[in-house]
């Protein structure tokens, strides 16, 4: 079971604490409230010290442009955060 704790920062970055490492996941990101022309560019897995472990580009949904999909991710085996990067 994963525990997700979203926190928004003033710079527009969103961090999510993931408490179960090593789980295969897919992410569906909803950017409905994001101010234009903002777009989600990528997702980063970050270790507990703030170092980037992996960068994954996002793809927006064809029929619903506020939705972004990141599929078939194998998460790190250590505890990590997910950083959603906004253009």
N, C-alpha and C positions, 0 to 999 in steps of 0.2 A: 504494500500500500504506500502511495506517495502522499506527502503532505506539502501542499503548495501555499506559499505565503506571499502574495503580490505586494510590492512596494514601489510607488512611483517616485522619481526624483525630480528636482526642479529643472534639470537639464534635458528631460524628456526620455531618459533611459528608464527601463523597468527591470527590476531584479526579482527573481522568483527563487525562493529557497526550496531545494529538492532534498528531501530527507532520506531517500532510499536510492543508493547508487547501484549501477549495474543492471538496470531494468531497461529492456527495449521499449521505446516509446514513439509515438507520433504526436506532434503538436498542431493544434488548430488555434491560431491567434486571431482575436477579434479586435480590429482597429476602428470600430465604428465612431468612437468619440475623438479620434486623433484629428487635430487641426490641420487643414489643408495648407501646403501641399505635402504634408508629412506622409511618409510611407515606411513600413518596416523593411529594413534592408537585409538584416541577418540576425541569427541567434548565435550567441557565444556561450559555451560552457566554461565556467570560471571556477578555479579551485578556491578553497577557503582563505587563501592569502591574496586573492585578487588577480592571479595570473591566468591568462587565457589558455585553456586546454584544447578547445576545438572551436572553429568558426563554421557555421552552416548557413548558406544563403537561403532566403525564403522565396516562396512563389505565391503570388496572390491567386485567389480563386477566380476562374474565368467569368462566372456569372454573378459573383458577389465580391466586388473589388475590395471590400473592407475586411475580407477573410484571407488569412495567409496560412499555408500548409507547409509543414516540415515533417516528412515521412521517413520511416525506417531508420530511426536514430538508435544507435547503441550507446547508451550513456556511459560515462567514465565509471571505473570501479571504486573510485574514492568519492567522498561527499563533495558536492559542487553546487554552484548557483547557475541559473540560466539568466543571461542578460539579453534582452530584446533591444536591438539597436534600431533607432528611428532616424530617417533622413531628415 
